[in-house]
Amino acid sequence: MATDNNQKKKRGNKASETMGGLLLGRSFLSLDFFRRNVLFIVFITGLMLMYIGNKFECQSKMQEVLSLKTELDNAKTDCVNASAKYNSMIRESQMKSFVDTMHIDLSNPERPPYYLSQK
């Protein structure tokens, strides 16, 4: 029992010393603190560096995805334009060949159409 009381007094003294040191302006960030917790400090610093690196990598990948998406949209637009141009050329040439084979006397009008009467 005597040893239990001594251990409780030592714990109580250490806590009161720590609180007294803080109240008096002494910092708990002493060289002894860093020696005791060097592995924990290195571990936390490593985790922070890994977090920063992961964030940077994710941001660069997102920028790459956005640029590739823009490039894909441009390629799709070019494809649609080329397809429309090709289809219009084919329709016109098919109609001309059809008119020529049927020996119909039709040609492209030189003036645009107009209304005979307005309502």
Backbone as ProteinMPNN parsed JSONL, in Angstrom:
{"seq_chain_A": "MATDNNQKKKRGNKASETMGGLLLGRSFLSLDFFRRNVLFIVFITGLMLMYIGNKFECQSKMQEVLSLKTELDNAKTDCVNASAKYNSMIRESQMKSFVDTMHIDLSNPERPPYYLSQK", "coords_chain_A": {"N_chain_A": [[0.805, -1.187, 0.0], [1.97, 1.146, 0.62], [3.663, 1.617, -1.501], [1.836, 2.068, -3.545], [0.674, 4.471, -2.75], [2.913, 6.123, -2.941], [3.395, 6.008, -5.708], [1.049, 7.215, -6.671], [1.39, 9.756, -5.631], [3.662, 10.544, -7.038], [2.673, 10.564, -9.651], [0.736, 12.516, -9.369], [2.362, 14.672, -8.676], [3.823, 14.966, -11.035], [1.843, 15.701, -12.874], [0.996, 18.086, -11.727], [3.354, 19.484, -11.93], [3.582, 19.728, -14.699], [1.286, 21.24, -15.329], [1.858, 23.473, -13.796], [4.179, 24.322, -15.079], [3.159, 25.026, -17.572], [1.454, 27.104, -16.843], [3.299, 28.927, -15.943], [4.519, 29.626, -18.222], [6.307, 28.0, -19.452], [7.192, 25.931, -22.108], [5.854, 22.872, -23.402], [7.164, 21.86, -25.496], [9.899, 20.74, -25.581], [13.341, 19.647, -25.94], [13.472, 17.104, -24.937], [10.843, 16.23, -25.253], [10.676, 16.039, -28.058], [12.588, 14.055, -28.483], [11.376, 11.848, -27.291], [9.135, 11.516, -28.897], [9.885, 11.222, -31.577], [9.505, 9.275, -33.618], [6.721, 9.287, -33.979], [6.347, 11.932, -34.837], [7.809, 11.936, -37.243], [6.309, 10.042, -38.632], [3.764, 11.32, -38.835], [4.53, 13.572, -40.33], [5.363, 12.308, -42.7], [2.891, 11.221, -43.535], [1.506, 13.605, -44.062], [3.016, 14.628, -46.204], [2.551, 12.61, -48.082], [-0.199, 12.96, -48.453], [-0.282, 15.534, -49.603], [1.148, 15.046, -51.968], [-0.547, 13.151, -53.19], [-2.833, 14.707, -53.592], [-1.851, 16.608, -55.427], [-1.247, 14.918, -57.593], [-3.809, 13.948, -58.237], [-5.078, 16.343, -59.012], [-3.581, 17.024, -61.297], [-4.201, 14.841, -62.943], [-6.956, 15.273, -63.25], [-6.942, 17.679, -64.701], [-5.782, 16.74, -67.048], [-7.755, 14.938, -67.899], [-9.869, 16.734, -68.392], [-8.771, 18.253, -70.495], [-8.481, 16.269, -72.454], [-11.156, 15.591, -72.766], [-12.184, 17.942, -73.89], [-10.753, 17.918, -76.285], [-11.823, 15.585, -77.409], [-14.512, 16.367, -77.753], [-14.141, 18.364, -79.697], [-13.162, 16.773, -81.788], [-15.407, 15.163, -82.257], [-17.202, 17.096, -83.18], [-15.901, 17.918, -85.535], [-16.1, 15.507, -86.941], [-18.891, 15.238, -87.27], [-19.392, 17.511, -88.835], [-17.879, 16.884, -91.15], [-19.229, 14.582, -91.968], [-21.789, 15.599, -92.516], [-21.186, 17.337, -94.632], [-20.217, 15.525, -96.528], [-22.512, 13.92, -96.911], [-24.26, 15.827, -98.015], [-22.955, 16.395, -100.426], [-23.09, 13.906, -101.673], [-25.866, 13.509, -101.937], [-26.54, 15.589, -103.696], [-25.002, 14.922, -105.965], [-26.095, 12.417, -106.561], [-28.717, 13.135, -107.201], [-28.247, 14.705, -109.471], [-27.163, 12.776, -111.211], [-29.364, 11.055, -111.409], [-31.25, 12.746, -112.663], [-29.927, 13.129, -115.071], [-29.875, 10.495, -116.141], [-32.575, 9.999, -116.522], [-33.202, 11.731, -118.48], [-34.371, 14.241, -118.055], [-35.179, 17.572, -118.37], [-33.88, 19.457, -116.358], [-32.464, 21.957, -114.264], [-30.224, 23.7, -112.038], [-31.684, 26.401, -110.297], [-31.069, 29.852, -110.988], [-31.931, 32.099, -109.711], [-33.315, 32.792, -106.486], [-36.297, 31.223, -105.093], [-39.578, 32.812, -105.165], [-42.53, 34.307, -103.773], [-45.754, 34.202, -105.285], [-48.093, 35.391, -104.512], [-48.975, 37.259, -101.663], [-50.313, 36.687, -98.486]], "CA_chain_A": [[0.0, 0.0, 0.0], [2.845, 2.314, 0.692], [4.161, 1.89, -2.846], [0.733, 2.634, -4.308], [0.557, 5.877, -2.367], [4.059, 6.836, -3.501], [3.194, 6.128, -7.146], [0.002, 8.208, -6.883], [1.972, 11.071, -5.35], [4.556, 10.873, -8.151], [1.824, 10.937, -10.787], [0.124, 13.8, -9.042], [3.402, 15.691, -8.756], [4.177, 15.194, -12.432], [0.745, 16.456, -13.48], [1.017, 19.456, -11.202], [4.531, 20.144, -12.503], [3.266, 20.069, -16.08], [0.34, 22.36, -15.299], [2.581, 24.636, -13.273], [5.082, 24.774, -16.13], [2.361, 25.71, -18.594], [0.971, 28.367, -16.285], [4.439, 29.837, -15.808], [4.979, 30.011, -19.551], [7.255, 27.037, -20.005], [6.582, 25.169, -23.184], [6.051, 21.428, -23.36], [7.943, 21.507, -26.677], [11.316, 20.745, -25.238], [14.139, 18.663, -26.652], [13.085, 15.804, -24.408], [9.571, 15.889, -25.899], [10.965, 15.598, -29.426], [13.302, 12.772, -28.426], [10.421, 10.793, -26.951], [8.097, 11.369, -29.923], [10.466, 11.417, -32.896], [8.882, 8.366, -34.585], [5.373, 9.786, -34.237], [6.477, 13.172, -35.611], [8.233, 11.543, -38.585], [5.17, 9.363, -39.237], [2.764, 12.334, -39.181], [5.092, 14.371, -41.426], [5.281, 11.471, -43.895], [1.491, 11.178, -43.966], [1.161, 14.906, -44.644], [3.656, 14.704, -47.519], [1.829, 11.705, -48.979], [-1.482, 13.601, -48.748], [-0.024, 16.638, -50.533], [1.509, 14.432, -53.254], [-1.744, 12.543, -53.765], [-3.701, 15.791, -54.054], [-1.238, 17.151, -56.637], [-1.409, 13.944, -58.67], [-5.228, 13.942, -58.619], [-5.371, 17.579, -59.74], [-2.982, 16.952, -62.631], [-4.988, 13.878, -63.717], [-8.226, 15.922, -63.579], [-6.671, 18.616, -65.788], [-5.56, 15.941, -68.254], [-9.059, 14.428, -68.316], [-10.621, 17.847, -68.966], [-8.213, 18.61, -71.804], [-8.831, 15.189, -73.392], [-12.589, 15.697, -73.036], [-12.335, 19.04, -74.843], [-10.233, 17.431, -77.569], [-12.805, 14.634, -77.925], [-15.655, 17.14, -78.24], [-13.736, 18.989, -80.963], [-13.084, 15.714, -82.801], [-16.781, 14.776, -82.595], [-17.764, 18.176, -84.001], [-15.291, 17.799, -86.862], [-16.657, 14.315, -87.587], [-20.264, 15.541, -87.682], [-19.3, 18.45, -89.964], [-17.411, 16.162, -92.334], [-20.304, 13.683, -92.384], [-22.846, 16.405, -93.136], [-20.684, 17.816, -95.922], [-20.17, 14.368, -97.416], [-23.887, 13.541, -97.266], [-24.841, 16.814, -98.931], [-22.317, 16.211, -101.729], [-23.601, 12.669, -102.269], [-27.258, 13.731, -102.346], [-26.547, 16.45, -104.892], [-24.484, 14.188, -107.117], [-27.07, 11.385, -106.905], [-29.841, 13.772, -107.891], [-27.799, 15.089, -110.826], [-27.053, 11.574, -112.043], [-30.719, 10.589, -111.645], [-31.846, 13.628, -113.676], [-29.262, 12.848, -116.353], [-30.282, 9.187, -116.674], [-33.986, 10.053, -116.904], [-33.292, 12.72, -119.568], [-35.294, 15.302, -117.666], [-34.529, 18.863, -118.613], [-33.887, 20.255, -115.127], [-31.163, 22.536, -113.895], [-30.264, 24.482, -110.799], [-32.173, 27.764, -110.544], [-30.083, 30.905, -110.748], [-32.544, 33.027, -108.769], [-34.035, 32.097, -105.421], [-37.743, 31.214, -105.294], [-40.302, 33.941, -104.596], [-43.966, 34.08, -103.641], [-46.581, 34.857, -106.283], [-49.031, 36.28, -103.812], [-48.8, 37.265, -100.226], [-51.602, 36.627, -97.787]], "C_chain_A": [[0.845, 1.246, 0.0], [3.37, 2.663, -0.693], [3.075, 2.483, -3.72], [0.571, 4.116, -4.006], [1.697, 6.7, -2.951], [3.9, 7.034, -5.012], [2.127, 7.176, -7.457], [0.534, 9.612, -6.646], [2.888, 11.504, -6.491], [3.755, 11.302, -9.379], [1.201, 12.306, -10.56], [1.13, 14.919, -9.128], [3.768, 16.004, -10.194], [3.104, 16.013, -13.138], [0.761, 17.898, -12.993], [2.234, 20.21, -11.72], [4.257, 20.587, -13.942], [2.323, 21.264, -16.136], [1.019, 23.625, -14.802], [3.529, 25.206, -14.317], [4.336, 25.516, -17.225], [1.875, 27.067, -18.097], [2.098, 29.401, -16.165], [5.035, 30.222, -17.163], [6.015, 29.087, -20.134], [6.535, 26.169, -21.039], [6.82, 23.68, -22.975], [6.853, 20.95, -24.562], [9.431, 21.633, -26.381], [12.034, 19.683, -26.063], [13.781, 17.259, -26.197], [11.777, 15.327, -25.05], [9.818, 15.36, -27.313], [11.714, 14.275, -29.445], [12.345, 11.617, -28.153], [9.462, 10.506, -28.105], [8.615, 11.5, -31.347], [9.805, 10.519, -33.943], [7.476, 8.843, -34.961], [5.42, 11.042, -35.109], [6.873, 12.857, -37.052], [7.069, 10.873, -39.322], [4.104, 10.369, -39.69], [3.251, 13.202, -40.343], [5.038, 13.598, -42.739], [3.86, 11.376, -44.426], [1.069, 12.484, -44.622], [1.769, 15.052, -46.033], [2.974, 13.787, -48.527], [0.483, 12.304, -49.376], [-1.302, 14.716, -49.776], [0.318, 16.085, -51.922], [0.312, 13.815, -53.952], [-2.681, 13.609, -54.315], [-3.157, 16.39, -55.355], [-1.445, 16.208, -57.82], [-2.862, 13.905, -59.154], [-5.59, 15.195, -59.419], [-4.788, 17.533, -61.149], [-3.742, 15.957, -63.517], [-6.322, 14.491, -64.13], [-8.042, 16.925, -64.717], [-6.466, 17.869, -67.101], [-6.883, 15.4, -68.796], [-9.874, 15.533, -68.972], [-10.093, 18.234, -70.342], [-8.534, 17.532, -72.848], [-10.32, 15.215, -73.733], [-12.868, 16.814, -74.042], [-11.875, 18.614, -76.233], [-11.215, 16.443, -78.211], [-14.03, 15.357, -78.475], [-15.342, 17.815, -79.573], [-13.681, 17.956, -82.095], [-14.483, 15.263, -83.225], [-17.426, 15.827, -83.496], [-17.206, 18.121, -85.414], [-15.868, 16.614, -87.636], [-18.077, 14.582, -88.087], [-20.26, 16.49, -88.872], [-18.879, 17.752, -91.245], [-18.496, 15.234, -92.863], [-21.425, 14.454, -93.081], [-22.421, 16.899, -94.515], [-20.659, 16.683, -96.95], [-21.572, 13.971, -97.86], [-24.519, 14.546, -98.218], [-24.228, 16.684, -100.324], [-22.87, 14.97, -102.425], [-25.038, 12.872, -102.741], [-27.318, 14.552, -103.642], [-26.075, 15.678, -106.122], [-25.443, 13.07, -107.527], [-28.254, 11.975, -107.655], [-29.449, 14.184, -109.307], [-27.71, 13.875, -111.733], [-28.436, 11.009, -112.347], [-31.409, 11.418, -112.727], [-31.229, 13.352, -115.04], [-29.708, 11.511, -116.944], [-31.732, 9.186, -117.143], [-34.225, 11.027, -118.064], [-34.365, 13.775, -119.293], [-34.54, 16.613, -117.804], [-34.673, 19.76, -117.371], [-32.49, 20.806, -114.867], [-31.323, 23.3, -112.587], [-30.765, 25.888, -111.103], [-31.088, 28.782, -110.221], [-30.608, 31.95, -109.764], [-33.263, 32.239, -107.681], [-35.54, 32.127, -105.668], [-38.394, 32.442, -104.653], [-41.787, 33.603, -104.595], [-44.718, 34.841, -104.723], [-47.585, 35.815, -105.627], [-48.766, 36.159, -102.313], [-50.152, 37.304, -99.559], [-51.735, 37.742, -96.802]], "O_chain_A": [[0.466, 2.275, -0.559], [3.51, 3.836, -1.036], [3.367, 3.329, -4.565], [0.355, 4.92, -4.913], [1.493, 7.828, -3.401], [4.228, 8.097, -5.538], [2.279, 7.947, -8.405], [0.182, 10.547, -7.365], [2.902, 12.675, -6.873], [4.103, 12.267, -10.058], [1.155, 13.14, -11.464], [0.804, 16.008, -9.601], [3.999, 17.161, -10.544], [3.418, 16.917, -13.912], [0.559, 18.824, -13.778], [2.175, 21.422, -11.929], [4.65, 21.68, -14.35], [2.545, 22.196, -16.909], [0.783, 24.715, -15.324], [3.673, 26.423, -14.434], [4.822, 26.519, -17.746], [1.884, 28.051, -18.836], [1.861, 30.604, -16.275], [5.946, 31.047, -17.236], [6.554, 29.36, -21.206], [5.4, 25.741, -20.831], [7.852, 23.273, -22.442], [7.19, 19.77, -24.65], [10.112, 22.529, -26.88], [11.405, 18.917, -26.793], [13.788, 16.325, -26.999], [11.632, 14.143, -25.355], [9.236, 14.353, -27.714], [11.495, 13.455, -30.336], [12.491, 10.534, -28.72], [9.023, 9.368, -28.271], [7.851, 11.857, -32.243], [9.566, 10.972, -35.062], [7.094, 8.803, -36.13], [4.61, 11.189, -36.023], [6.329, 13.449, -37.984], [6.872, 11.115, -40.513], [3.6, 10.273, -40.809], [2.474, 13.53, -41.239], [4.705, 14.166, -43.779], [3.645, 11.444, -45.636], [0.356, 12.475, -45.625], [1.109, 15.547, -46.946], [2.833, 14.144, -49.696], [0.066, 12.167, -50.526], [-2.088, 14.825, -50.717], [-0.167, 16.596, -52.932], [0.167, 13.939, -55.168], [-3.26, 13.435, -55.388], [-3.923, 16.651, -56.283], [-1.778, 16.649, -58.92], [-3.11, 13.835, -60.358], [-6.331, 15.111, -60.399], [-5.442, 17.963, -62.099], [-3.91, 16.201, -64.712], [-6.781, 14.257, -65.248], [-8.891, 17.015, -65.603], [-6.926, 18.318, -68.15], [-7.108, 15.402, -70.007], [-10.506, 15.301, -70.002], [-10.872, 18.513, -71.253], [-8.827, 17.855, -73.999], [-10.705, 14.897, -74.859], [-13.692, 16.651, -74.942], [-12.529, 18.912, -77.233], [-11.412, 16.468, -79.425], [-14.532, 15.004, -79.542], [-16.18, 17.835, -80.474], [-14.101, 18.232, -83.218], [-14.724, 15.009, -84.405], [-18.114, 15.489, -84.459], [-17.951, 18.26, -86.384], [-16.097, 16.707, -88.841], [-18.425, 14.195, -89.202], [-21.03, 16.308, -89.816], [-19.452, 17.996, -92.307], [-18.667, 15.11, -94.076], [-21.945, 14.016, -94.108], [-23.213, 16.877, -95.457], [-21.04, 16.875, -98.105], [-21.803, 13.715, -99.041], [-25.242, 14.155, -99.134], [-24.938, 16.853, -101.315], [-23.094, 14.986, -103.635], [-25.388, 12.444, -103.841], [-28.07, 14.227, -104.561], [-26.678, 15.771, -107.191], [-25.593, 12.799, -108.718], [-28.738, 11.392, -108.625], [-30.237, 14.025, -110.24], [-28.131, 13.927, -112.888], [-28.658, 10.524, -113.456], [-32.073, 10.867, -113.605], [-31.931, 13.342, -116.051], [-29.899, 11.42, -118.157], [-32.083, 8.45, -118.065], [-35.344, 11.125, -118.568], [-35.148, 14.142, -120.169], [-33.386, 16.724, -117.391], [-35.479, 20.69, -117.348], [-31.481, 20.19, -115.212], [-32.436, 23.51, -112.105], [-30.315, 26.506, -112.069], [-30.294, 28.595, -109.299], [-29.831, 32.605, -109.069], [-33.763, 31.142, -107.93], [-36.013, 32.997, -106.399], [-37.844, 33.038, -103.725], [-42.238, 32.722, -105.326], [-44.374, 35.978, -105.046], [-47.87, 36.897, -106.141], [-48.389, 35.107, -101.797], [-51.066, 37.939, -100.085], [-52.756, 37.847, -96.123]]}, "name": "protein", "num_of_chains": 1, "seq": "MATDNNQKKKRGNKASETMGGLLLGRSFLSLDFFRRNVLFIVFITGLMLMYIGNKFECQSKMQEVLSLKTELDNAKTDCVNASAKYNSMIRESQMKSFVDTMHIDLSNPERPPYYLSQK"}
